[in-house]
Amino acid sequence: MMGKPDDAEMRGIIPNCFAHIFGQIDQEEGKKFLVRCSYLEIYNEDVFDLLTEHKKNVKPNKLDLKEDKDGCVFVKDLKKIIVKSIPEME
């Protein structure tokens, strides 16, 4: 997923996605963008928020998948942060 982020030919999908997102934003003139970032882990069908700080030796709370009125699935209570650059996303 990460590959070798410092080597353009060996970068993984995650750093390439970050570069693509901000590359597209840089090409747009006269528009403003809001980029929000969340990180989650799905393990044994359980969903965990990787941005929420957890106490040592305490298992993080599992999050629930929900569906909105339009049928779109989302993770309830998943933390989102606003980012302005690739290093902030990393």
C-alpha atoms as a printed R data frame, in Angstrom:
   type eleno elety resid chain resno       x      y       z
1  ATOM     1    CA   MET     A     1   0.000  0.000   0.000
2  ATOM     2    CA   MET     A     2   2.803  2.431   0.865
3  ATOM     3    CA   GLY     A     3   5.620  1.040  -1.268
4  ATOM     4    CA   LYS     A     4   8.727  3.201  -1.103
5  ATOM     5    CA   PRO     A     5   7.371  6.765  -0.832
6  ATOM     6    CA   ASP     A     6  10.777  8.340  -1.653
7  ATOM     7    CA   ASP     A     7  11.114  6.408  -4.933
8  ATOM     8    CA   ALA     A     8   8.649  7.616  -7.604
9  ATOM     9    CA   GLU     A     9   8.683  4.260  -9.417
10 ATOM    10    CA   MET     A    10   8.181  2.212  -6.257
11 ATOM    11    CA   ARG     A    11   5.557  4.371  -4.512
12 ATOM    12    CA   GLY     A    12   2.448  2.538  -3.444
13 ATOM    13    CA   ILE     A    13  -1.198  3.375  -4.021
14 ATOM    14    CA   ILE     A    14  -1.557  5.575  -0.921
15 ATOM    15    CA   PRO     A    15   1.239  8.090  -1.700
16 ATOM    16    CA   ASN     A    16   0.215  8.074  -5.377
17 ATOM    17    CA   CYS     A    17  -3.383  8.928  -4.399
18 ATOM    18    CA   PHE     A    18  -2.178 11.797  -2.201
19 ATOM    19    CA   ALA     A    19  -0.040 13.159  -5.067
20 ATOM    20    CA   HIS     A    20  -2.936 12.821  -7.516
21 ATOM    21    CA   ILE     A    21  -5.417 14.622  -5.255
22 ATOM    22    CA   PHE     A    22  -3.175 17.608  -4.617
23 ATOM    23    CA   GLY     A    23  -1.900 17.592  -8.213
24 ATOM    24    CA   GLN     A    24  -5.480 18.007  -9.465
25 ATOM    25    CA   ILE     A    25  -6.157 20.764  -6.929
26 ATOM    26    CA   ASP     A    26  -2.999 22.626  -8.015
27 ATOM    27    CA   GLN     A    27  -4.208 22.592 -11.640
28 ATOM    28    CA   GLU     A    28  -7.524 24.269 -10.832
29 ATOM    29    CA   GLU     A    29  -7.422 28.045 -10.872
30 ATOM    30    CA   GLY     A    30  -9.981 30.221  -9.160
31 ATOM    31    CA   LYS     A    31 -11.493 27.381  -7.140
32 ATOM    32    CA   LYS     A    32 -11.206 26.545  -3.475
33 ATOM    33    CA   PHE     A    33 -11.147 22.996  -2.164
34 ATOM    34    CA   LEU     A    34 -11.755 21.450   1.228
35 ATOM    35    CA   VAL     A    35  -9.887 18.193   1.777
36 ATOM    36    CA   ARG     A    36 -10.854 16.066   4.758
37 ATOM    37    CA   CYS     A    37  -8.979 12.975   5.821
38 ATOM    38    CA   SER     A    38  -9.964  9.935   7.885
39 ATOM    39    CA   TYR     A    39  -8.059  6.779   8.641
40 ATOM    40    CA   LEU     A    40  -9.764  3.580   9.654
41 ATOM    41    CA   GLU     A    41  -8.861 -0.040  10.111
42 ATOM    42    CA   ILE     A    42 -11.112 -2.964   9.319
43 ATOM    43    CA   TYR     A    43 -10.012 -6.062  11.183
44 ATOM    44    CA   ASN     A    44 -12.100 -9.212  11.625
45 ATOM    45    CA   GLU     A    45 -15.167 -7.279  10.412
46 ATOM    46    CA   ASP     A    46 -14.666 -4.625  13.108
47 ATOM    47    CA   VAL     A    47 -14.032 -0.975  12.224
48 ATOM    48    CA   PHE     A    48 -11.606  1.161  14.251
49 ATOM    49    CA   ASP     A    49 -10.751  4.874  13.973
50 ATOM    50    CA   LEU     A    50  -6.974  5.316  13.662
51 ATOM    51    CA   LEU     A    51  -7.085  9.084  14.322
52 ATOM    52    CA   THR     A    52  -8.662  8.807  17.751
53 ATOM    53    CA   GLU     A    53  -6.121  8.580  20.525
54 ATOM    54    CA   HIS     A    54  -6.387  5.485  22.670
55 ATOM    55    CA   LYS     A    55  -4.986  4.782  26.090
56 ATOM    56    CA   LYS     A    56  -2.237  2.201  26.364
57 ATOM    57    CA   ASN     A    57  -3.444 -1.369  26.858
58 ATOM    58    CA   VAL     A    58  -7.055 -0.289  26.267
59 ATOM    59    CA   LYS     A    59  -8.819 -1.725  23.256
60 ATOM    60    CA   PRO     A    60 -10.234  1.034  20.999
61 ATOM    61    CA   ASN     A    61 -13.980  1.307  20.582
62 ATOM    62    CA   LYS     A    62 -15.452 -0.352  17.541
63 ATOM    63    CA   LEU     A    63 -17.343  1.910  15.183
64 ATOM    64    CA   ASP     A    64 -20.599  1.100  13.427
65 ATOM    65    CA   LEU     A    65 -21.418  1.153   9.743
66 ATOM    66    CA   LYS     A    66 -24.621  3.056   9.015
67 ATOM    67    CA   GLU     A    67 -26.675  3.860   5.952
68 ATOM    68    CA   ASP     A    68 -28.139  7.290   5.222
69 ATOM    69    CA   LYS     A    69 -31.534  8.014   3.649
70 ATOM    70    CA   ASP     A    70 -29.968  7.863   0.152
71 ATOM    71    CA   GLY     A    71 -28.508  4.411   0.761
72 ATOM    72    CA   CYS     A    72 -24.899  5.607   1.158
73 ATOM    73    CA   VAL     A    73 -22.856  3.720   3.737
74 ATOM    74    CA   PHE     A    74 -20.748  5.649   6.269
75 ATOM    75    CA   VAL     A    75 -18.891  5.000   9.515
76 ATOM    76    CA   LYS     A    76 -20.647  6.601  12.469
77 ATOM    77    CA   ASP     A    77 -18.394  8.800  14.670
78 ATOM    78    CA   LEU     A    78 -15.346  8.456  12.392
79 ATOM    79    CA   LYS     A    79 -13.001 11.386  13.037
80 ATOM    80    CA   LYS     A    80 -12.266 13.657  10.051
81 ATOM    81    CA   ILE     A    81  -9.508 16.255   9.913
82 ATOM    82    CA   ILE     A    82  -8.989 19.051   7.395
83 ATOM    83    CA   VAL     A    83  -5.647 18.867   5.571
84 ATOM    84    CA   LYS     A    84  -3.902 21.335   3.269
85 ATOM    85    CA   SER     A    85  -0.939 19.311   2.035
86 ATOM    86    CA   ILE     A    86   0.466 15.845   1.482
87 ATOM    87    CA   PRO     A    87   2.620 15.939   4.657
88 ATOM    88    CA   GLU     A    88  -0.509 16.725   6.706
89 ATOM    89    CA   MET     A    89  -2.233 13.687   5.197
90 ATOM    90    CA   GLU     A    90   0.766 11.503   5.948
